[in-house]
């Protein structure tokens, strides 16, 4: 993260390296936390060392660690029951779809996003004009990235490594609240927070609702920290949008599983997401005037 912060790289480079750093951090935390728990249980129960490779301490090997690092999951287990069969046609289809989506995403970024950002940096358009021009391409790009990562890339890696669970997202297009959208578009990160934060806090006698609030606050903090390093600003625009949405959850709950609620959320998504990103782009250009755009 410090490498990103100290260099005037392109925004896309910062996002890629920042997401990679977060994934590695979560994986390392899960690996160490689970093995610490296994060690405590092993010592407290007076267990004997067996020859089973998936039982502690036999699971603490380089091969086991490397296997976990390449699997599309953030929660460590000693045994994932990997399947041996690989569907070559499935891998080819995901590769072609990912390549097609990547080309389209590149076209959107270069032709409809960065072109307007350069004009804004040169002072030829105002911030409001930048926001209006980005209202269509930015939401489309976000949805395209979600499909690329969780539908094409993660499923490709799961099939290639034999990981049995291919459900990396749910019906986020039917979401009626921001929290529902964030939890359904990505099943990997919520599983991490559920296992390493919610369940841990419940063990310390915290009720489920408060544990979820703490997990929600921590996830918001992580997202904001990522934005700090990517856009090099401390302005909590994303956090404010998420936190304002949280008290409105009861109001949106009236429209849960209804097309009215889904339509209302899509309207908010189409207006707020480009606004937040444009604000971060503005701060990035102010704080890093020499950055490559």
ChimeraX attribute file (.defattr): number of C-alpha atoms within 10 A of each C-alpha:
attribute: neighborCount
match mode: 1-to-1
recipient: residues
	/A:1	17
	/A:2	8
	/A:3	12
	/A:4	19
	/A:5	16
	/A:6	10
	/A:7	11
	/A:8	17
	/A:9	17
	/A:10	14
	/A:11	16
	/A:12	11
	/A:13	12
	/A:14	23
	/A:15	17
	/A:16	11
	/A:17	16
	/A:18	21
	/A:19	15
	/A:20	12
	/A:21	14
	/A:22	16
	/A:23	16
	/A:24	13
	/A:25	13
	/A:26	18
	/A:27	19
	/A:28	17
	/A:29	15
	/A:30	19
	/A:31	20
	/A:32	12
	/A:33	15
	/A:34	16
	/A:35	18
	/A:36	12
	/A:37	10
	/A:38	16
	/A:39	14
	/A:40	12
	/A:41	13
	/A:42	16
	/A:43	10
	/A:44	9
	/A:45	9
	/A:46	9
	/A:47	10
	/A:48	10
	/A:49	11
	/A:50	11
	/A:51	10
	/A:52	10
	/A:53	14
	/A:54	15
	/A:55	15
	/A:56	19
	/A:57	17
	/A:58	14
	/A:59	17
	/A:60	15
	/A:61	11
	/A:62	9
	/A:63	10
	/A:64	16
	/A:65	15
	/A:66	10
	/A:67	12
	/A:68	21
	/A:69	17
	/A:70	11
	/A:71	19
	/A:72	21
	/A:73	22
	/A:74	23
	/A:75	23
	/A:76	22
	/A:77	15
	/A:78	19
	/A:79	12
	/A:80	15
	/A:81	9
	/A:82	13
	/A:83	13
	/A:84	11
	/A:85	10
	/A:86	13
	/A:87	10
	/A:88	10
	/A:89	9
	/A:90	13
	/A:91	19
	/A:92	12
	/A:93	13
	/A:94	20
	/A:95	15
	/A:96	12
	/A:97	17
	/A:98	20
	/A:99	14
	/A:100	13
	/A:101	18
	/A:102	15
	/A:103	12
	/A:104	13
	/A:105	19
	/A:106	14
	/A:107	12
	/A:108	17
	/A:109	17
	/A:110	12
	/A:111	12
	/A:112	16
	/A:113	19
	/A:114	14
	/A:115	13
	/A:116	20
	/A:117	22
	/A:118	15
	/A:119	13
	/A:120	19
	/A:121	17
	/A:122	9
	/A:123	10
	/A:124	10
	/A:125	14
	/A:126	11
	/A:127	16
	/A:128	12
	/A:129	12
	/A:130	19
	/A:131	19
	/A:132	13
	/A:133	16
	/A:134	24
	/A:135	18
	/A:136	15
	/A:137	17
	/A:138	22
	/A:139	19
	/A:140	15
	/A:141	18
	/A:142	14
	/A:143	12
	/A:144	15
	/A:145	17
	/A:146	16
	/A:147	18
	/A:148	21
	/A:149	15
	/A:150	20
	/A:151	20
	/A:152	21
	/A:153	19
	/A:154	21
	/A:155	22
	/A:156	23
	/A:157	17
	/A:158	23
	/A:159	25
	/A:160	18
	/A:161	18
	/A:162	19
	/A:163	19
	/A:164	13
	/A:165	13
	/A:166	16
	/A:167	14
	/A:168	19
	/A:169	17
	/A:170	14
	/A:171	10
	/A:172	16
	/A:173	14
	/A:174	19
	/A:175	25
	/A:176	25
	/A:177	26
	/A:178	22
	/A:179	15
	/A:180	15
	/A:181	18
	/A:182	15
	/A:183	17
	/A:184	19
	/A:185	22
	/A:186	19
	/A:187	16
	/A:188	19
	/A:189	18
	/A:190	18
	/A:191	16
	/A:192	19
	/A:193	21
	/A:194	16
	/A:195	13
	/A:196	18
	/A:197	18
	/A:198	23
	/A:199	16
	/A:200	14
	/A:201	19
	/A:202	15
	/A:203	10
	/A:204	8
	/A:205	9
	/A:206	14
	/A:207	13
	/A:208	13
	/A:209	11
	/A:210	13
	/A:211	19
	/A:212	19
	/A:213	13
	/A:214	16
	/A:215	20
	/A:216	20
	/A:217	15
	/A:218	14
	/A:219	16
	/A:220	18
	/A:221	15
	/A:222	14
	/A:223	16
	/A:224	20
	/A:225	19
	/A:226	19
	/A:227	22
	/A:228	18
	/A:229	20
	/A:230	25
	/A:231	25
	/A:232	23
	/A:233	20
	/A:234	13
	/A:235	15
	/A:236	17
	/A:237	16
	/A:238	21
	/A:239	19
	/A:240	14
	/A:241	14
	/A:242	15
	/A:243	16
	/A:244	11
	/A:245	16
	/A:246	17
	/A:247	10
	/A:248	12
	/A:249	16
	/A:250	12
	/A:251	13
	/A:252	19
	/A:253	13
	/A:254	12
	/A:255	17
	/A:256	17
	/A:257	12
	/A:258	13
	/A:259	13
	/A:260	14
	/A:261	20
	/A:262	19
	/A:263	15
	/A:264	15
	/A:265	21
	/A:266	19
	/A:267	11
	/A:268	13
	/A:269	17
	/A:270	17
	/A:271	17
	/A:272	16
	/A:273	17
	/A:274	22
	/A:275	22
	/A:276	18
	/A:277	19
	/A:278	21
	/A:279	16
	/A:280	23
	/A:281	19
	/A:282	19
	/A:283	17
	/A:284	18
	/A:285	19
	/A:286	14
	/A:287	13
	/A:288	16
	/A:289	12
	/A:290	10
	/A:291	14
	/A:292	11
	/A:293	14
